[in-house]
């Protein structure tokens, strides 16, 4: 599950991978419940840093 505080570590520094808006978008979409085909078809959107909403 993805939480609103999703972060990753680069060279020991905490940095947000996605904007707050993008994280909220992922939470609304619940993409982790999608089948692999749908995830694959939407991979560019899911990994982009810009929001669709």
mmJSON file of the N, C-alpha and C atoms, coordinates in Angstrom:
{"data_MODEL":{"atom_site":{
"group_PDB":["ATOM","ATOM","ATOM","ATOM","ATOM","ATOM","ATOM","ATOM","ATOM","ATOM","ATOM","ATOM","ATOM","ATOM","ATOM","ATOM","ATOM","ATOM","ATOM","ATOM","ATOM","ATOM","ATOM","ATOM","ATOM","ATOM","ATOM","ATOM","ATOM","ATOM","ATOM","ATOM","ATOM","ATOM","ATOM","ATOM","ATOM","ATOM","ATOM","ATOM","ATOM","ATOM","ATOM","ATOM","ATOM","ATOM","ATOM","ATOM","ATOM","ATOM","ATOM","ATOM","ATOM","ATOM","ATOM","ATOM","ATOM","ATOM","ATOM","ATOM","ATOM","ATOM","ATOM","ATOM","ATOM","ATOM","ATOM","ATOM","ATOM","ATOM","ATOM","ATOM","ATOM","ATOM","ATOM","ATOM","ATOM","ATOM","ATOM","ATOM","ATOM","ATOM","ATOM","ATOM","ATOM","ATOM","ATOM","ATOM","ATOM","ATOM","ATOM","ATOM","ATOM","ATOM","ATOM","ATOM","ATOM","ATOM","ATOM","ATOM","ATOM","ATOM","ATOM","ATOM","ATOM","ATOM","ATOM","ATOM","ATOM","ATOM","ATOM","ATOM","ATOM","ATOM","ATOM","ATOM","ATOM","ATOM","ATOM","ATOM","ATOM","ATOM","ATOM","ATOM","ATOM","ATOM","ATOM","ATOM","ATOM","ATOM","ATOM","ATOM","ATOM","ATOM","ATOM","ATOM","ATOM","ATOM","ATOM","ATOM","ATOM","ATOM","ATOM","ATOM","ATOM","ATOM","ATOM","ATOM","ATOM","ATOM","ATOM","ATOM","ATOM","ATOM","ATOM","ATOM","ATOM","ATOM","ATOM"],
"id":[1,2,3,4,5,6,7,8,9,10,11,12,13,14,15,16,17,18,19,20,21,22,23,24,25,26,27,28,29,30,31,32,33,34,35,36,37,38,39,40,41,42,43,44,45,46,47,48,49,50,51,52,53,54,55,56,57,58,59,60,61,62,63,64,65,66,67,68,69,70,71,72,73,74,75,76,77,78,79,80,81,82,83,84,85,86,87,88,89,90,91,92,93,94,95,96,97,98,99,100,101,102,103,104,105,106,107,108,109,110,111,112,113,114,115,116,117,118,119,120,121,122,123,124,125,126,127,128,129,130,131,132,133,134,135,136,137,138,139,140,141,142,143,144,145,146,147,148,149,150,151,152,153,154,155,156,157,158,159],
"type_symbol":["N","C","C","N","C","C","N","C","C","N","C","C","N","C","C","N","C","C","N","C","C","N","C","C","N","C","C","N","C","C","N","C","C","N","C","C","N","C","C","N","C","C","N","C","C","N","C","C","N","C","C","N","C","C","N","C","C","N","C","C","N","C","C","N","C","C","N","C","C","N","C","C","N","C","C","N","C","C","N","C","C","N","C","C","N","C","C","N","C","C","N","C","C","N","C","C","N","C","C","N","C","C","N","C","C","N","C","C","N","C","C","N","C","C","N","C","C","N","C","C","N","C","C","N","C","C","N","C","C","N","C","C","N","C","C","N","C","C","N","C","C","N","C","C","N","C","C","N","C","C","N","C","C","N","C","C","N","C","C"],
"label_atom_id":["N","CA","C","N","CA","C","N","CA","C","N","CA","C","N","CA","C","N","CA","C","N","CA","C","N","CA","C","N","CA","C","N","CA","C","N","CA","C","N","CA","C","N","CA","C","N","CA","C","N","CA","C","N","CA","C","N","CA","C","N","CA","C","N","CA","C","N","CA","C","N","CA","C","N","CA","C","N","CA","C","N","CA","C","N","CA","C","N","CA","C","N","CA","C","N","CA","C","N","CA","C","N","CA","C","N","CA","C","N","CA","C","N","CA","C","N","CA","C","N","CA","C","N","CA","C","N","CA","C","N","CA","C","N","CA","C","N","CA","C","N","CA","C","N","CA","C","N","CA","C","N","CA","C","N","CA","C","N","CA","C","N","CA","C","N","CA","C","N","CA","C","N","CA","C","N","CA","C","N","CA","C","N","CA","C"],
"label_alt_id":[null,null,null,null,null,null,null,null,null,null,null,null,null,null,null,null,null,null,null,null,null,null,null,null,null,null,null,null,null,null,null,null,null,null,null,null,null,null,null,null,null,null,null,null,null,null,null,null,null,null,null,null,null,null,null,null,null,null,null,null,null,null,null,null,null,null,null,null,null,null,null,null,null,null,null,null,null,null,null,null,null,null,null,null,null,null,null,null,null,null,null,null,null,null,null,null,null,null,null,null,null,null,null,null,null,null,null,null,null,null,null,null,null,null,null,null,null,null,null,null,null,null,null,null,null,null,null,null,null,null,null,null,null,null,null,null,null,null,null,null,null,null,null,null,null,null,null,null,null,null,null,null,null,null,null,null,null,null,null],
"label_comp_id":["UNK","UNK","UNK","UNK","UNK","UNK","UNK","UNK","UNK","UNK","UNK","UNK","UNK","UNK","UNK","UNK","UNK","UNK","UNK","UNK","UNK","UNK","UNK","UNK","UNK","UNK","UNK","UNK","UNK","UNK","UNK","UNK","UNK","UNK","UNK","UNK","UNK","UNK","UNK","UNK","UNK","UNK","UNK","UNK","UNK","UNK","UNK","UNK","UNK","UNK","UNK","UNK","UNK","UNK","UNK","UNK","UNK","UNK","UNK","UNK","UNK","UNK","UNK","UNK","UNK","UNK","UNK","UNK","UNK","UNK","UNK","UNK","UNK","UNK","UNK","UNK","UNK","UNK","UNK","UNK","UNK","UNK","UNK","UNK","UNK","UNK","UNK","UNK","UNK","UNK","UNK","UNK","UNK","UNK","UNK","UNK","UNK","UNK","UNK","UNK","UNK","UNK","UNK","UNK","UNK","UNK","UNK","UNK","UNK","UNK","UNK","UNK","UNK","UNK","UNK","UNK","UNK","UNK","UNK","UNK","UNK","UNK","UNK","UNK","UNK","UNK","UNK","UNK","UNK","UNK","UNK","UNK","UNK","UNK","UNK","UNK","UNK","UNK","UNK","UNK","UNK","UNK","UNK","UNK","UNK","UNK","UNK","UNK","UNK","UNK","UNK","UNK","UNK","UNK","UNK","UNK","UNK","UNK","UNK"],
"label_asym_id":["A","A","A","A","A","A","A","A","A","A","A","A","A","A","A","A","A","A","A","A","A","A","A","A","A","A","A","A","A","A","A","A","A","A","A","A","A","A","A","A","A","A","A","A","A","A","A","A","A","A","A","A","A","A","A","A","A","A","A","A","A","A","A","A","A","A","A","A","A","A","A","A","A","A","A","A","A","A","A","A","A","A","A","A","A","A","A","A","A","A","A","A","A","A","A","A","A","A","A","A","A","A","A","A","A","A","A","A","A","A","A","A","A","A","A","A","A","A","A","A","A","A","A","A","A","A","A","A","A","A","A","A","A","A","A","A","A","A","A","A","A","A","A","A","A","A","A","A","A","A","A","A","A","A","A","A","A","A","A"],
"label_entity_id":["1","1","1","1","1","1","1","1","1","1","1","1","1","1","1","1","1","1","1","1","1","1","1","1","1","1","1","1","1","1","1","1","1","1","1","1","1","1","1","1","1","1","1","1","1","1","1","1","1","1","1","1","1","1","1","1","1","1","1","1","1","1","1","1","1","1","1","1","1","1","1","1","1","1","1","1","1","1","1","1","1","1","1","1","1","1","1","1","1","1","1","1","1","1","1","1","1","1","1","1","1","1","1","1","1","1","1","1","1","1","1","1","1","1","1","1","1","1","1","1","1","1","1","1","1","1","1","1","1","1","1","1","1","1","1","1","1","1","1","1","1","1","1","1","1","1","1","1","1","1","1","1","1","1","1","1","1","1","1"],
"label_seq_id":[1,1,1,2,2,2,3,3,3,4,4,4,5,5,5,6,6,6,7,7,7,8,8,8,9,9,9,10,10,10,11,11,11,12,12,12,13,13,13,14,14,14,15,15,15,16,16,16,17,17,17,18,18,18,19,19,19,20,20,20,21,21,21,22,22,22,23,23,23,24,24,24,25,25,25,26,26,26,27,27,27,28,28,28,29,29,29,30,30,30,31,31,31,32,32,32,33,33,33,34,34,34,35,35,35,36,36,36,37,37,37,38,38,38,39,39,39,40,40,40,41,41,41,42,42,42,43,43,43,44,44,44,45,45,45,46,46,46,47,47,47,48,48,48,49,49,49,50,50,50,51,51,51,52,52,52,53,53,53],
"pdbx_PDB_ins_code":[null,null,null,null,null,null,null,null,null,null,null,null,null,null,null,null,null,null,null,null,null,null,null,null,null,null,null,null,null,null,null,null,null,null,null,null,null,null,null,null,null,null,null,null,null,null,null,null,null,null,null,null,null,null,null,null,null,null,null,null,null,null,null,null,null,null,null,null,null,null,null,null,null,null,null,null,null,null,null,null,null,null,null,null,null,null,null,null,null,null,null,null,null,null,null,null,null,null,null,null,null,null,null,null,null,null,null,null,null,null,null,null,null,null,null,null,null,null,null,null,null,null,null,null,null,null,null,null,null,null,null,null,null,null,null,null,null,null,null,null,null,null,null,null,null,null,null,null,null,null,null,null,null,null,null,null,null,null,null],
"Cartn_x":[0.838,0.0,0.882,0.412,1.157,0.551,1.387,0.925,1.326,0.71,0.977,2.411,3.123,4.498,5.528,5.171,6.103,7.358,8.504,9.789,10.794,11.881,12.976,14.272,15.334,16.617,17.618,18.254,19.33,20.54,21.615,22.857,22.628,21.763,21.525,20.59,20.048,19.155,17.721,16.78,15.368,14.872,14.245,13.651,12.359,11.373,10.118,10.291,9.836,9.919,8.813,7.637,6.497,5.974,5.325,4.708,3.525,3.089,1.923,0.713,0.577,-0.544,-0.484,0.707,0.871,0.61,1.043,0.779,-0.723,-1.412,-2.862,-3.541,-3.048,-3.593,-3.434,-2.26,-2.025,-2.963,-3.194,-4.09,-5.518,-5.965,-7.312,-7.43,-6.408,-6.44,-6.363,-5.725,-5.506,-4.916,-3.869,-3.267,-2.743,-2.437,-1.911,-2.965,-4.237,-5.293,-5.514,-4.833,-4.992,-4.306,-4.77,-4.059,-2.787,-1.861,-0.544,-0.641,-1.598,-1.758,-2.098,-3.031,-3.419,-2.262,-1.516,-0.352,0.657,0.933,1.896,1.452,0.175,-0.362,-0.291,-0.262,-0.261,1.049,2.079,3.352,3.945,3.861,4.414,3.718,2.399,1.656,1.992,2.024,2.259,3.634,4.601,5.96,6.319,5.392,5.668,5.522,6.147,6.092,4.957,4.286,3.204,1.866,0.923,-0.395,-1.329,-2.253,-3.263,-4.466,-4.727,-5.911,-5.64],
"Cartn_y":[-1.179,0.0,1.241,2.274,3.529,4.492,5.124,6.116,7.506,8.504,9.872,10.303,9.576,9.932,9.127,8.648,7.828,8.628,8.066,8.721,7.673,8.101,7.19,7.867,7.083,7.606,7.638,8.789,8.928,9.46,8.72,9.135,9.546,8.814,9.07,10.226,10.884,12.027,11.633,11.981,11.736,12.778,12.291,13.195,12.57,13.399,12.874,12.502,11.316,10.862,11.496,11.617,12.202,13.394,14.311,15.457,14.968,15.811,15.494,15.227,15.998,15.826,14.47,14.072,12.784,11.63,11.75,10.711,10.58,11.712,11.685,11.029,11.317,10.723,9.202,8.721,7.277,6.641,7.323,6.792,6.67,7.651,7.607,6.474,6.3,5.282,3.854,3.68,2.343,1.404,1.87,1.111,-0.245,-0.402,-1.682,-2.796,-2.432,-3.423,-3.774,-3.07,-3.324,-4.624,-5.215,-6.383,-5.911,-6.83,-6.478,-5.837,-6.259,-5.678,-4.183,-3.839,-2.44,-1.604,-2.164,-1.449,-1.203,-2.236,-2.116,-1.079,-1.074,-0.113,1.318,1.496,2.834,3.173,2.406,2.577,3.974,4.529,5.878,6.899,6.826,7.742,7.512,6.252,5.941,6.383,6.403,6.764,8.215,8.931,10.34,11.178,12.316,13.19,14.207,14.276,15.229,14.564,15.351,14.841,14.936,14.03,14.022,14.847,14.925,15.646,17.124],
"Cartn_z":[0.0,0.0,0.0,-0.652,-0.703,0.306,1.055,2.031,1.577,2.132,1.711,1.986,2.811,3.139,2.362,1.175,0.389,0.086,0.437,0.204,-0.196,-0.743,-1.018,-0.635,-0.529,-0.051,-1.198,-1.39,-2.376,-1.632,-1.71,-1.058,0.4,1.091,2.5,2.796,1.78,2.005,1.658,2.515,2.223,1.229,0.168,-0.821,-1.308,-1.565,-2.081,-3.541,-3.907,-5.297,-6.126,-5.536,-6.232,-5.438,-6.147,-5.485,-4.647,-3.75,-2.931,-3.815,-4.889,-5.818,-6.508,-6.942,-7.63,-6.671,-5.444,-4.446,-4.217,-4.081,-3.894,-5.09,-6.276,-7.497,-7.471,-7.08,-6.988,-5.963,-4.858,-3.839,-4.352,-5.125,-5.694,-6.713,-7.535,-8.585,-8.04,-6.894,-6.317,-7.372,-8.047,-9.137,-8.699,-7.426,-6.938,-7.018,-7.213,-7.394,-8.87,-9.768,-11.201,-11.593,-12.696,-13.211,-13.916,-14.116,-14.655,-16.035,-16.845,-18.191,-18.094,-17.218,-17.061,-16.516,-15.565,-15.027,-16.144,-16.925,-18.021,-19.036,-19.383,-20.343,-19.829,-18.53,-17.919,-17.218,-17.492,-16.804,-16.977,-18.168,-18.394,-17.501,-17.417,-16.558,-15.082,-14.674,-13.259,-12.783,-13.675,-13.277,-13.6,-14.251,-14.552,-13.288,-13.287,-12.11,-12.214,-13.353,-13.528,-13.215,-12.758,-12.419,-13.601,-13.644,-14.7,-14.278,-12.973,-12.481,-12.397],
"occupancy":[1.0,1.0,1.0,1.0,1.0,1.0,1.0,1.0,1.0,1.0,1.0,1.0,1.0,1.0,1.0,1.0,1.0,1.0,1.0,1.0,1.0,1.0,1.0,1.0,1.0,1.0,1.0,1.0,1.0,1.0,1.0,1.0,1.0,1.0,1.0,1.0,1.0,1.0,1.0,1.0,1.0,1.0,1.0,1.0,1.0,1.0,1.0,1.0,1.0,1.0,1.0,1.0,1.0,1.0,1.0,1.0,1.0,1.0,1.0,1.0,1.0,1.0,1.0,1.0,1.0,1.0,1.0,1.0,1.0,1.0,1.0,1.0,1.0,1.0,1.0,1.0,1.0,1.0,1.0,1.0,1.0,1.0,1.0,1.0,1.0,1.0,1.0,1.0,1.0,1.0,1.0,1.0,1.0,1.0,1.0,1.0,1.0,1.0,1.0,1.0,1.0,1.0,1.0,1.0,1.0,1.0,1.0,1.0,1.0,1.0,1.0,1.0,1.0,1.0,1.0,1.0,1.0,1.0,1.0,1.0,1.0,1.0,1.0,1.0,1.0,1.0,1.0,1.0,1.0,1.0,1.0,1.0,1.0,1.0,1.0,1.0,1.0,1.0,1.0,1.0,1.0,1.0,1.0,1.0,1.0,1.0,1.0,1.0,1.0,1.0,1.0,1.0,1.0,1.0,1.0,1.0,1.0,1.0,1.0],
"B_iso_or_equiv":[0.0,0.0,0.0,0.0,0.0,0.0,0.0,0.0,0.0,0.0,0.0,0.0,0.0,0.0,0.0,0.0,0.0,0.0,0.0,0.0,0.0,0.0,0.0,0.0,0.0,0.0,0.0,0.0,0.0,0.0,0.0,0.0,0.0,0.0,0.0,0.0,0.0,0.0,0.0,0.0,0.0,0.0,0.0,0.0,0.0,0.0,0.0,0.0,0.0,0.0,0.0,0.0,0.0,0.0,0.0,0.0,0.0,0.0,0.0,0.0,0.0,0.0,0.0,0.0,0.0,0.0,0.0,0.0,0.0,0.0,0.0,0.0,0.0,0.0,0.0,0.0,0.0,0.0,0.0,0.0,0.0,0.0,0.0,0.0,0.0,0.0,0.0,0.0,0.0,0.0,0.0,0.0,0.0,0.0,0.0,0.0,0.0,0.0,0.0,0.0,0.0,0.0,0.0,0.0,0.0,0.0,0.0,0.0,0.0,0.0,0.0,0.0,0.0,0.0,0.0,0.0,0.0,0.0,0.0,0.0,0.0,0.0,0.0,0.0,0.0,0.0,0.0,0.0,0.0,0.0,0.0,0.0,0.0,0.0,0.0,0.0,0.0,0.0,0.0,0.0,0.0,0.0,0.0,0.0,0.0,0.0,0.0,0.0,0.0,0.0,0.0,0.0,0.0,0.0,0.0,0.0,0.0,0.0,0.0],
"pdbx_formal_charge":[null,null,null,null,null,null,null,null,null,null,null,null,null,null,null,null,null,null,null,null,null,null,null,null,null,null,null,null,null,null,null,null,null,null,null,null,null,null,null,null,null,null,null,null,null,null,null,null,null,null,null,null,null,null,null,null,null,null,null,null,null,null,null,null,null,null,null,null,null,null,null,null,null,null,null,null,null,null,null,null,null,null,null,null,null,null,null,null,null,null,null,null,null,null,null,null,null,null,null,null,null,null,null,null,null,null,null,null,null,null,null,null,null,null,null,null,null,null,null,null,null,null,null,null,null,null,null,null,null,null,null,null,null,null,null,null,null,null,null,null,null,null,null,null,null,null,null,null,null,null,null,null,null,null,null,null,null,null,null],
"auth_seq_id":[1,1,1,2,2,2,3,3,3,4,4,4,5,5,5,6,6,6,7,7,7,8,8,8,9,9,9,10,10,10,11,11,11,12,12,12,13,13,13,14,14,14,15,15,15,16,16,16,17,17,17,18,18,18,19,19,19,20,20,20,21,21,21,22,22,22,23,23,23,24,24,24,25,25,25,26,26,26,27,27,27,28,28,28,29,29,29,30,30,30,31,31,31,32,32,32,33,33,33,34,34,34,35,35,35,36,36,36,37,37,37,38,38,38,39,39,39,40,40,40,41,41,41,42,42,42,43,43,43,44,44,44,45,45,45,46,46,46,47,47,47,48,48,48,49,49,49,50,50,50,51,51,51,52,52,52,53,53,53],
"auth_comp_id":["UNK","UNK","UNK","UNK","UNK","UNK","UNK","UNK","UNK","UNK","UNK","UNK","UNK","UNK","UNK","UNK","UNK","UNK","UNK","UNK","UNK","UNK","UNK","UNK","UNK","UNK","UNK","UNK","UNK","UNK","UNK","UNK","UNK","UNK","UNK","UNK","UNK","UNK","UNK","UNK","UNK","UNK","UNK","UNK","UNK","UNK","UNK","UNK","UNK","UNK","UNK","UNK","UNK","UNK","UNK","UNK","UNK","UNK","UNK","UNK","UNK","UNK","UNK","UNK","UNK","UNK","UNK","UNK","UNK","UNK","UNK","UNK","UNK","UNK","UNK","UNK","UNK","UNK","UNK","UNK","UNK","UNK","UNK","UNK","UNK","UNK","UNK","UNK","UNK","UNK","UNK","UNK","UNK","UNK","UNK","UNK","UNK","UNK","UNK","UNK","UNK","UNK","UNK","UNK","UNK","UNK","UNK","UNK","UNK","UNK","UNK","UNK","UNK","UNK","UNK","UNK","UNK","UNK","UNK","UNK","UNK","UNK","UNK","UNK","UNK","UNK","UNK","UNK","UNK","UNK","UNK","UNK","UNK","UNK","UNK","UNK","UNK","UNK","UNK","UNK","UNK","UNK","UNK","UNK","UNK","UNK","UNK","UNK","UNK","UNK","UNK","UNK","UNK","UNK","UNK","UNK","UNK","UNK","UNK"],
"auth_asym_id":["A","A","A","A","A","A","A","A","A","A","A","A","A","A","A","A","A","A","A","A","A","A","A","A","A","A","A","A","A","A","A","A","A","A","A","A","A","A","A","A","A","A","A","A","A","A","A","A","A","A","A","A","A","A","A","A","A","A","A","A","A","A","A","A","A","A","A","A","A","A","A","A","A","A","A","A","A","A","A","A","A","A","A","A","A","A","A","A","A","A","A","A","A","A","A","A","A","A","A","A","A","A","A","A","A","A","A","A","A","A","A","A","A","A","A","A","A","A","A","A","A","A","A","A","A","A","A","A","A","A","A","A","A","A","A","A","A","A","A","A","A","A","A","A","A","A","A","A","A","A","A","A","A","A","A","A","A","A","A"],
"auth_atom_id":["N","CA","C","N","CA","C","N","CA","C","N","CA","C","N","CA","C","N","CA","C","N","CA","C","N","CA","C","N","CA","C","N","CA","C","N","CA","C","N","CA","C","N","CA","C","N","CA","C","N","CA","C","N","CA","C","N","CA","C","N","CA","C","N","CA","C","N","CA","C","N","CA","C","N","CA","C","N","CA","C","N","CA","C","N","CA","C","N","CA","C","N","CA","C","N","CA","C","N","CA","C","N","CA","C","N","CA","C","N","CA","C","N","CA","C","N","CA","C","N","CA","C","N","CA","C","N","CA","C","N","CA","C","N","CA","C","N","CA","C","N","CA","C","N","CA","C","N","CA","C","N","CA","C","N","CA","C","N","CA","C","N","CA","C","N","CA","C","N","CA","C","N","CA","C","N","CA","C","N","CA","C","N","CA","C"],
"pdbx_PDB_model_num":[1,1,1,1,1,1,1,1,1,1,1,1,1,1,1,1,1,1,1,1,1,1,1,1,1,1,1,1,1,1,1,1,1,1,1,1,1,1,1,1,1,1,1,1,1,1,1,1,1,1,1,1,1,1,1,1,1,1,1,1,1,1,1,1,1,1,1,1,1,1,1,1,1,1,1,1,1,1,1,1,1,1,1,1,1,1,1,1,1,1,1,1,1,1,1,1,1,1,1,1,1,1,1,1,1,1,1,1,1,1,1,1,1,1,1,1,1,1,1,1,1,1,1,1,1,1,1,1,1,1,1,1,1,1,1,1,1,1,1,1,1,1,1,1,1,1,1,1,1,1,1,1,1,1,1,1,1,1,1]
}}}
